Each structure stands twice: as C-alpha cells, then as structure tokens.
Amino acid sequence: MQSFYVIEQYIVTRNKYYKVYRKEDELWFGKIGGQFYGMKQLHTKSLIIELMFDLVKFIWITPRGRKKELKFDEITEREQFLAERGSYIVALEQLSEVVINEIGNGSLKLRFSNRQVKEFEFEEATDFEQVALTFYPIQVKRIDYLW
C-alpha cells in the first residue's frame, strides 16, 4: 500500500500528524500524533527547551507513534481503520483538485467537490512524484513557488 506523511496545521488547536495510505480509490488518513510529533515541531530557539523536548520525544512520543503506525500498517478493514481515533477516509471521487507545492519540504492542498479545502505540509523529505502518483487518475498540479 502506498503511503506518505503529512501535518495538518491549526492556529488555535493542536496540529495533527497523519500517515496517508492509498487503498483502491480511497485515501486513508491515520492520525499518528499531534502537536509535538514531527521533527519540524520540535525545533525551538532555546537549547534547554529543545533538549527537554528531545528527551520527551525519545522516551514517550516516538515509541508511542511507532506503535500506532505499526497498528495502522496492519489494518485492512475499513471499519477497523475508522474506529481509530482521529482517522478518516476520503474517496478520490470527492476531490476536484490536488495541488503539490514543492518549495522546502512541500505542501499539499486538497480541494473537494463541495468547495471545502484541506491543506497539509509534508513532514519529511518526500518524493513528490510518488505522492502525485498516489492520486492517479486525478490530475495533480505541481508548483514550485509560494501560494
């Protein structure tokens, strides 16, 4: 099953870190972690705070996230996947536009048929070509400039 990682960023509430799977004609978004999960989320200006977060991440956050990710990797049933907290499924037919911005780590914009828009950032060094293939047969617009 093809997969990649994204962060859904919020201003007021916690960010959400997802592993996105392609299964048949659907995208399965499995929530792995929150505010402090990804590497990007831990970089701060203060050395003491950075060391404290690294320690917390090493002891608690990373093992917990890996365990949850392995659990998602083993799930094959739709109902079992949706039963996991924070997870959801998007049918490809609901999408009207997909835009991948390749600046920096990159970002992903999904526009739905009902005009709703969801924006994500890629967490790790991501192969944008593979991500674009994940959305086949939808035409993916790839750009390399700011929105």
C-alpha positions in Angstrom: 0.0 0.0 0.0 1.4 3.4 -1.0 1.8 5.9 1.9 3.3 9.3 2.9 3.3 11.6 5.9 1.6 15.0 6.3 0.9 17.5 9.0 -2.4 19.3 9.2 -1.7 22.6 10.9 -4.1 24.6 13.1 -3.7 28.0 14.6 -5.7 27.6 17.8 -5.7 23.8 18.4 -3.1 21.1 18.1 -1.6 20.1 14.8 -2.3 16.6 13.6 0.3 14.2 12.1 -1.0 11.7 9.6 0.2 8.7 7.7 -1.8 8.7 4.4 -2.4 5.4 2.7 -3.9 4.8 -0.8 -6.2 1.8 -0.8 -8.1 1.2 -4.0 -10.0 4.5 -4.8 -9.6 6.0 -1.3 -7.1 7.9 0.8 -6.9 6.6 4.4 -5.7 9.3 6.9 -4.4 7.6 10.0 -3.6 10.0 12.9 -0.2 9.1 14.4 0.5 12.0 16.6 -0.3 15.6 17.5 1.4 18.8 18.4 5.0 17.6 19.1 5.2 14.5 16.9 7.2 15.5 13.8 10.8 16.7 13.7 9.7 20.2 12.5 7.6 20.7 15.6 10.5 20.3 18.0 12.9 23.0 16.7 13.0 26.0 19.0 15.4 28.8 19.8 16.2 27.7 23.3 18.7 24.9 23.8 17.2 23.9 27.2 13.7 23.6 25.8 15.0 21.8 22.7 16.9 19.3 24.9 13.8 18.8 27.1 11.6 18.1 24.1 14.1 15.8 22.5 14.2 13.8 25.8 10.4 13.7 26.0 10.2 12.7 22.3 12.8 9.9 22.8 11.2 8.4 25.9 7.5 8.9 25.2 6.3 10.3 21.9 8.4 8.4 19.3 7.7 4.8 20.7 4.0 5.6 21.1 3.8 6.9 17.5 5.7 3.9 16.1 3.4 1.6 17.9 0.3 3.4 16.4 1.9 3.5 12.9 2.5 -0.3 13.0 -1.1 -0.8 14.1 -2.3 1.2 11.1 0.0 -0.7 8.7 -1.7 -3.9 9.7 -5.3 -2.7 9.4 -7.0 -3.9 6.2 -10.7 -3.4 7.1 -12.4 0.0 6.6 -14.5 -0.1 9.8 -11.5 -1.1 11.9 -9.5 1.9 10.4 -12.3 4.3 11.1 -12.6 3.1 14.7 -9.2 4.5 15.4 -9.4 8.0 17.0 -8.7 10.9 14.6 -8.6 8.7 11.4 -10.8 9.3 8.4 -11.2 8.2 4.8 -11.5 10.4 1.6 -12.8 8.9 -1.6 -10.8 10.1 -4.6 -14.1 10.9 -6.4 -14.7 13.6 -3.8 -11.6 15.6 -4.8 -11.9 18.2 -7.5 -8.3 19.5 -7.4 -4.9 18.4 -5.9 -2.0 20.8 -5.7 1.5 19.9 -4.5 3.8 22.8 -3.7 7.4 21.6 -3.9 9.1 24.5 -2.0 11.0 23.3 1.0 9.5 20.2 2.5 6.5 20.9 0.4 2.8 21.2 1.0 -0.4 19.6 -0.3 -3.8 21.2 -0.9 -6.9 19.1 -1.4 -10.0 20.8 -2.9 -13.2 18.8 -2.5 -16.2 18.9 -4.8 -18.2 20.7 -2.1 -15.6 23.5 -2.2 -14.0 22.6 1.1 -10.2 22.8 1.2 -7.7 20.9 3.4 -4.1 22.0 3.5 -1.2 19.9 4.7 2.6 20.1 5.0 4.9 17.2 4.2 6.9 16.3 7.3 9.9 14.5 5.8 11.9 14.6 2.6 9.1 13.4 0.4 9.2 12.0 -3.1 6.7 14.4 -4.8 6.5 12.2 -7.9 5.3 9.2 -5.8 2.8 11.4 -4.0 1.4 12.6 -7.3 1.1 9.0 -8.5 -0.9 8.3 -5.3 -3.7 10.5 -6.6 -4.0 8.8 -10.1 -6.3 9.2 -12.1 -6.8 12.8 -10.7 -4.6 15.3 -12.4 -2.1 16.7 -9.9 -1.0 20.3 -10.2 2.7 20.6 -9.2 4.1 24.0 -8.5 7.4 25.3 -7.1 6.5 28.8 -5.9 4.7 30.2 -2.9 0.8 30.0 -2.9 
